Amino acid sequence: MEEIKDMFLSLQQDIKQQKEDMVKMKEDIKNIIVNSLAEKLSSLELKNELLEQKIEEQNRKMNNLERQSRRKNLVMFGVEERENSYHELEEMIISIINTNFKVSCETNSIEAVRRLGKKGEKTRPVVITFNTLGLKLKIQKDKYCLQKTAYYIKEDYPIEILKKRKELQAQLEREKEAGNRAIIRYDKLIILNKKHSPRNQPNKRYLSESPETPMTASQETQHVEKQPLKKTKARNMKSYITQTPKLVFAQKEAPQNQTNTSKDNAK
């Protein structure tokens, strides 16, 4: 009977030990899985960061390439859609340029012309690609020559840049209302002369802008009387020179008066 009891206790201890081992094994497996997932997640985050940097760099290169490809482009608005072929559209553009601008534009001066957008009710603008950047800049500089016509030209920007410039337009209006001179250059707002607020200016003593209250004649007299006379060396010397002869003359007259008095007494 004792042997059966000992076997039963031993079996219970074995079962208990197995349970503890299973719990410990579960914890170990859990820690291994968590550590493995953490390492994989860290590696994925690093790869994702590198991919984002590469994508950003590629986007920047693509934007630069697109900007370079549009450098020689101008968009002309108001050109009627009455052409039946590419050559007719090209001749229309050349005629408009030669008529309104002081430049010589020929067929070999233009690389390509095309309508922008799908054909509809509105007249589509024309994208002009010049063979030289110099001709494009000269026409762009003299765009005021089209003021009295139905045509006008603009820079050829990508869609993303056009959206950005539209967003900056509201900020440009606020800067102008504040008295600042600002322009939009490509996709950035540039403030040319920003006015400083009074807080940023150094403390200075400003003269009064209001006119002073005029004094009456009596006030002016009192003001003059209150001012003490300044004694200068020149005035002291002048008074000394003018007063000295009087003292000498007075000393000469004194003996004569005494002589006359003694004569009168003798008589």
The 8 nearest C-alpha neighbors of each residue, nearest first, counted from 0:
[[1, 3, 2, 4, 5, 6, 7, 8],
 [2, 0, 4, 3, 5, 6, 7, 8],
 [1, 3, 5, 0, 4, 6, 7, 8],
 [4, 2, 6, 0, 1, 5, 7, 8],
 [3, 5, 1, 7, 2, 6, 8, 0],
 [6, 4, 2, 8, 7, 3, 9, 1],
 [7, 5, 9, 3, 4, 8, 10, 2],
 [6, 8, 4, 10, 5, 9, 3, 11],
 [9, 7, 11, 5, 10, 6, 12, 4],
 [10, 8, 6, 12, 11, 7, 5, 13],
 [9, 11, 13, 7, 8, 12, 6, 14],
 [12, 10, 8, 14, 9, 13, 15, 7],
 [13, 11, 15, 9, 14, 10, 16, 8],
 [14, 12, 10, 16, 15, 11, 17, 9],
 [15, 13, 17, 11, 12, 16, 10, 18],
 [14, 16, 12, 18, 13, 17, 11, 19],
 [17, 15, 13, 19, 18, 14, 12, 20],
 [16, 18, 20, 14, 15, 19, 21, 13],
 [19, 17, 21, 15, 16, 20, 22, 14],
 [18, 20, 16, 22, 21, 17, 23, 15],
 [19, 21, 17, 23, 18, 22, 24, 16],
 [20, 22, 24, 18, 19, 23, 17, 25],
 [23, 21, 25, 19, 24, 20, 18, 26],
 [22, 24, 20, 26, 25, 21, 19, 27],
 [23, 25, 21, 27, 22, 26, 20, 28],
 [24, 26, 22, 28, 23, 27, 29, 21],
 [27, 25, 29, 23, 24, 28, 30, 22],
 [28, 26, 24, 30, 29, 25, 31, 23],
 [29, 27, 31, 25, 26, 30, 24, 32],
 [28, 30, 26, 32, 27, 31, 25, 33],
 [31, 29, 33, 27, 32, 28, 34, 26],
 [30, 32, 28, 34, 29, 33, 35, 27],
 [31, 33, 35, 29, 30, 34, 36, 28],
 [34, 32, 30, 36, 35, 31, 37, 29],
 [35, 33, 37, 31, 36, 32, 30, 38],
 [34, 36, 32, 38, 37, 33, 31, 39],
 [35, 37, 39, 33, 38, 34, 40, 32],
 [38, 36, 34, 40, 35, 39, 33, 41],
 [39, 37, 41, 35, 40, 36, 42, 34],
 [38, 40, 36, 42, 41, 37, 43, 35],
 [41, 39, 43, 37, 42, 38, 36, 44],
 [42, 40, 44, 38, 43, 39, 37, 45],
 [41, 43, 39, 45, 40, 44, 38, 46],
 [42, 44, 40, 46, 45, 41, 47, 39],
 [45, 43, 47, 41, 46, 42, 40, 48],
 [44, 46, 48, 42, 47, 43, 41, 49],
 [47, 45, 43, 49, 48, 44, 50, 42],
 [46, 48, 44, 50, 45, 49, 43, 51],
 [47, 49, 51, 45, 50, 46, 44, 52],
 [50, 48, 46, 52, 47, 51, 53, 45],
 [51, 49, 47, 53, 52, 48, 54, 46],
 [52, 50, 54, 48, 53, 49, 55, 47],
 [51, 53, 55, 49, 50, 54, 56, 48],
 [54, 52, 56, 50, 55, 51, 57, 49],
 [53, 55, 57, 51, 56, 52, 50, 58],
 [56, 54, 58, 52, 53, 57, 51, 59],
 [55, 57, 53, 59, 54, 58, 52, 60],
 [58, 56, 54, 60, 59, 55, 53, 61],
 [59, 57, 61, 55, 60, 56, 62, 54],
 [58, 60, 56, 62, 57, 61, 55, 63],
 [61, 59, 57, 63, 58, 62, 64, 56],
 [60, 62, 58, 64, 63, 59, 65, 57],
 [63, 61, 65, 59, 64, 60, 66, 58],
 [62, 64, 66, 60, 61, 65, 67, 59],
 [65, 63, 61, 67, 66, 62, 68, 60],
 [66, 64, 68, 62, 67, 63, 61, 69],
 [65, 67, 63, 69, 64, 68, 62, 70],
 [66, 68, 64, 70, 65, 69, 63, 71],
 [67, 69, 65, 66, 70, 64, 71, 72],
 [70, 68, 72, 66, 67, 71, 65, 155],
 [71, 69, 67, 72, 68, 66, 132, 155],
 [70, 72, 132, 129, 69, 128, 135, 131],
 [73, 71, 128, 69, 127, 70, 155, 129],
 [72, 74, 154, 127, 155, 126, 153, 75],
 [73, 75, 126, 153, 152, 125, 155, 154],
 [76, 74, 152, 125, 124, 151, 73, 126],
 [77, 75, 124, 151, 150, 78, 152, 125],
 [76, 78, 150, 149, 79, 124, 75, 122],
 [79, 77, 76, 80, 150, 124, 75, 122],
 [80, 78, 81, 77, 122, 82, 123, 124],
 [81, 79, 82, 122, 78, 123, 88, 83],
 [80, 82, 79, 83, 88, 87, 78, 84],
 [83, 81, 87, 88, 84, 80, 85, 79],
 [82, 84, 87, 81, 85, 88, 86, 80],
 [85, 83, 87, 86, 82, 88, 89, 81],
 [84, 86, 88, 87, 89, 83, 82, 112],
 [87, 85, 89, 88, 84, 90, 82, 83],
 [86, 88, 90, 84, 89, 82, 85, 91],
 [89, 87, 91, 85, 86, 90, 82, 92],
 [88, 90, 86, 92, 87, 91, 85, 93],
 [91, 89, 93, 87, 92, 88, 94, 86],
 [92, 90, 88, 94, 89, 93, 87, 95],
 [91, 93, 95, 89, 94, 90, 96, 88],
 [94, 92, 90, 96, 91, 95, 104, 97],
 [93, 95, 91, 97, 92, 96, 98, 90],
 [96, 94, 92, 98, 93, 97, 99, 91],
 [97, 95, 93, 100, 98, 94, 99, 92],
 [96, 98, 94, 100, 95, 99, 104, 103],
 [99, 97, 95, 96, 94, 100, 101, 93],
 [98, 100, 96, 97, 144, 95, 145, 101],
 [101, 99, 102, 96, 97, 98, 144, 138],
 [100, 102, 99, 97, 103, 98, 96, 141],
 [103, 101, 100, 104, 97, 96, 138, 134],
 [102, 104, 97, 105, 101, 96, 100, 108],
 [105, 103, 108, 93, 97, 102, 96, 106],
 [106, 104, 108, 107, 93, 103, 109, 97],
 [105, 107, 108, 109, 104, 93, 89, 90],
 [106, 108, 105, 109, 110, 130, 104, 129],
 [109, 107, 105, 106, 130, 104, 129, 110],
 [110, 108, 129, 130, 107, 111, 106, 128],
 [109, 111, 130, 129, 128, 108, 107, 112],
 [110, 112, 128, 109, 127, 113, 129, 89],
 [113, 111, 127, 126, 128, 89, 125, 114],
 [114, 112, 126, 125, 115, 111, 127, 85],
 [113, 115, 125, 124, 123, 126, 116, 112],
 [114, 116, 124, 125, 123, 113, 126, 117],
 [117, 115, 114, 118, 123, 124, 119, 125],
 [118, 116, 119, 115, 123, 114, 121, 120],
 [117, 119, 116, 123, 120, 121, 122, 114],
 [120, 118, 121, 117, 122, 123, 116, 80],
 [119, 121, 122, 118, 123, 117, 80, 79],
 [122, 120, 119, 123, 118, 124, 80, 79],
 [121, 123, 79, 80, 124, 120, 77, 78],
 [122, 124, 115, 114, 121, 125, 116, 118],
 [125, 123, 76, 115, 75, 114, 74, 122],
 [124, 126, 114, 75, 113, 74, 115, 127],
 [125, 127, 74, 113, 112, 73, 114, 75],
 [128, 126, 112, 73, 72, 111, 74, 125],
 [129, 127, 72, 111, 110, 71, 109, 112],
 [130, 128, 109, 110, 71, 131, 108, 135],
 [129, 131, 110, 109, 108, 128, 132, 71],
 [132, 130, 133, 129, 134, 71, 135, 108],
 [131, 133, 135, 71, 134, 136, 130, 129],
 [132, 134, 136, 131, 135, 137, 71, 138],
 [135, 133, 137, 136, 132, 131, 138, 129],
 [134, 136, 132, 138, 133, 137, 71, 139],
 [137, 135, 139, 133, 134, 138, 140, 132],
 [136, 138, 140, 134, 139, 135, 133, 141],
 [139, 137, 141, 135, 140, 136, 142, 134],
 [140, 138, 136, 142, 137, 141, 135, 152],
 [139, 141, 137, 138, 142, 136, 143, 135],
 [142, 140, 138, 143, 139, 144, 137, 100],
 [143, 141, 139, 144, 140, 145, 138, 152],
 [142, 144, 145, 141, 146, 140, 151, 147],
 [145, 143, 142, 146, 141, 99, 100, 147],
 [146, 144, 148, 143, 147, 142, 151, 150],
 [145, 147, 143, 148, 144, 151, 142, 150],
 [148, 146, 145, 149, 144, 150, 143, 151],
 [149, 147, 145, 150, 146, 151, 144, 99],
 [148, 150, 77, 151, 147, 145, 146, 78],
 [151, 149, 77, 148, 76, 145, 78, 75],
 [152, 150, 76, 75, 145, 149, 77, 153],
 [151, 153, 75, 74, 76, 73, 142, 150],
 [154, 152, 74, 73, 155, 75, 151, 139],
 [153, 155, 73, 74, 156, 72, 152, 139],
 [154, 156, 73, 74, 72, 69, 153, 157],
 [157, 155, 160, 154, 161, 158, 69, 66],
 [158, 156, 160, 159, 161, 155, 65, 66],
 [157, 159, 161, 160, 162, 156, 163, 155],
 [160, 158, 162, 161, 157, 163, 156, 164],
 [159, 161, 163, 157, 162, 158, 186, 156],
 [160, 162, 158, 164, 163, 159, 165, 156],
 [163, 161, 165, 159, 160, 164, 158, 166],
 [162, 164, 160, 166, 165, 161, 186, 159],
 [165, 163, 167, 161, 166, 162, 186, 160],
 [164, 166, 162, 168, 163, 167, 161, 169],
 [165, 167, 163, 164, 168, 169, 162, 170],
 [166, 168, 164, 170, 165, 169, 171, 163],
 [167, 169, 171, 165, 170, 166, 164, 172],
 [170, 168, 172, 171, 167, 166, 173, 165],
 [171, 169, 173, 167, 172, 168, 174, 166],
 [170, 172, 168, 174, 169, 173, 167, 175],
 [171, 173, 175, 169, 170, 174, 176, 168],
 [174, 172, 176, 170, 175, 171, 177, 169],
 [173, 175, 177, 171, 179, 176, 172, 170],
 [174, 176, 178, 172, 179, 177, 173, 180],
 [175, 177, 173, 178, 174, 172, 179, 171],
 [178, 176, 174, 175, 179, 173, 194, 172],
 [179, 177, 175, 176, 174, 180, 194, 193],
 [180, 178, 175, 193, 174, 177, 192, 181],
 [179, 181, 191, 192, 190, 175, 178, 193],
 [182, 180, 190, 191, 189, 179, 171, 174],
 [181, 183, 189, 188, 184, 190, 171, 180],
 [184, 182, 188, 187, 189, 185, 186, 181],
 [183, 185, 187, 186, 182, 188, 189, 164],
 [184, 186, 187, 183, 160, 164, 156, 188],
 [187, 185, 164, 160, 184, 163, 183, 188],
 [188, 186, 184, 183, 185, 189, 167, 164],
 [189, 187, 183, 182, 184, 190, 167, 181],
 [188, 190, 182, 181, 183, 191, 187, 184],
 [191, 189, 181, 192, 180, 193, 182, 188],
 [190, 192, 180, 181, 189, 193, 179, 182],
 [193, 191, 180, 190, 179, 194, 181, 178],
 [194, 192, 179, 190, 195, 191, 180, 178],
 [195, 193, 179, 192, 196, 178, 177, 180],
 [196, 194, 199, 193, 197, 200, 198, 192],
 [195, 197, 198, 199, 194, 200, 193, 201],
 [198, 196, 200, 199, 195, 201, 202, 194],
 [199, 197, 196, 200, 201, 195, 202, 194],
 [198, 200, 197, 196, 195, 201, 202, 194],
 [199, 201, 197, 198, 202, 196, 195, 203],
 [202, 200, 203, 199, 198, 197, 204, 196],
 [201, 203, 200, 204, 198, 197, 199, 205],
 [204, 202, 205, 201, 200, 206, 197, 198],
 [203, 205, 206, 202, 207, 201, 200, 208],
 [204, 206, 203, 207, 208, 202, 201, 209],
 [207, 205, 208, 204, 209, 203, 210, 211],
 [206, 208, 209, 205, 210, 211, 204, 212],
 [207, 209, 206, 210, 205, 211, 204, 212],
 [210, 208, 207, 211, 206, 212, 205, 213],
 [211, 209, 208, 212, 207, 213, 206, 214],
 [210, 212, 213, 209, 207, 208, 214, 206],
 [211, 213, 214, 210, 209, 215, 218, 207],
 [212, 214, 211, 215, 210, 219, 218, 216],
 [215, 213, 218, 219, 212, 216, 217, 211],
 [214, 216, 218, 217, 219, 213, 220, 212],
 [217, 215, 219, 218, 220, 214, 221, 213],
 [218, 216, 220, 219, 215, 221, 214, 222],
 [217, 219, 221, 215, 220, 216, 214, 222],
 [218, 220, 222, 216, 217, 221, 223, 215],
 [221, 219, 217, 223, 222, 218, 224, 216],
 [222, 220, 224, 218, 223, 219, 225, 217],
 [221, 223, 219, 225, 220, 224, 218, 226],
 [222, 224, 220, 226, 221, 225, 219, 227],
 [225, 223, 221, 226, 222, 220, 227, 219],
 [224, 226, 222, 223, 221, 227, 220, 228],
 [225, 227, 223, 224, 228, 222, 221, 229],
 [228, 226, 225, 229, 224, 223, 230, 222],
 [229, 227, 230, 226, 224, 225, 231, 223],
 [228, 230, 231, 227, 226, 234, 232, 235],
 [231, 229, 228, 232, 234, 235, 233, 227],
 [230, 232, 233, 234, 229, 235, 236, 228],
 [231, 233, 235, 234, 236, 230, 237, 229],
 [232, 234, 236, 231, 235, 237, 230, 238],
 [233, 235, 237, 231, 232, 236, 238, 230],
 [236, 234, 232, 238, 237, 233, 239, 231],
 [237, 235, 239, 233, 238, 234, 232, 240],
 [236, 238, 234, 240, 239, 235, 233, 241],
 [239, 237, 241, 235, 240, 236, 242, 234],
 [238, 240, 236, 242, 237, 241, 243, 235],
 [241, 239, 237, 238, 243, 242, 236, 244],
 [240, 242, 238, 239, 243, 237, 244, 245],
 [241, 243, 239, 245, 240, 244, 238, 246],
 [242, 244, 246, 245, 240, 241, 239, 247],
 [245, 243, 247, 246, 242, 248, 241, 240],
 [246, 244, 248, 243, 247, 242, 249, 241],
 [245, 247, 249, 243, 244, 248, 250, 242],
 [248, 246, 244, 250, 249, 245, 251, 243],
 [249, 247, 245, 251, 250, 246, 244, 252],
 [248, 250, 246, 252, 247, 251, 245, 253],
 [249, 251, 247, 253, 248, 252, 246, 254],
 [252, 250, 248, 249, 253, 254, 247, 255],
 [253, 251, 249, 255, 250, 254, 248, 256],
 [252, 254, 256, 250, 251, 255, 249, 257],
 [255, 253, 257, 256, 252, 258, 251, 250],
 [256, 254, 258, 252, 257, 253, 259, 251],
 [255, 257, 259, 253, 254, 258, 260, 252],
 [256, 258, 254, 260, 255, 259, 261, 253],
 [259, 257, 255, 261, 260, 256, 254, 262],
 [258, 260, 262, 256, 261, 257, 255, 263],
 [259, 261, 257, 263, 258, 262, 256, 264],
 [262, 260, 264, 258, 263, 259, 265, 257],
 [263, 261, 265, 259, 264, 260, 258, 266],
 [264, 262, 260, 266, 261, 265, 259, 258],
 [263, 265, 261, 262, 266, 260, 259, 258],
 [266, 264, 262, 263, 261, 260, 259, 258],
 [265, 263, 264, 262, 261, 260, 259, 258]]
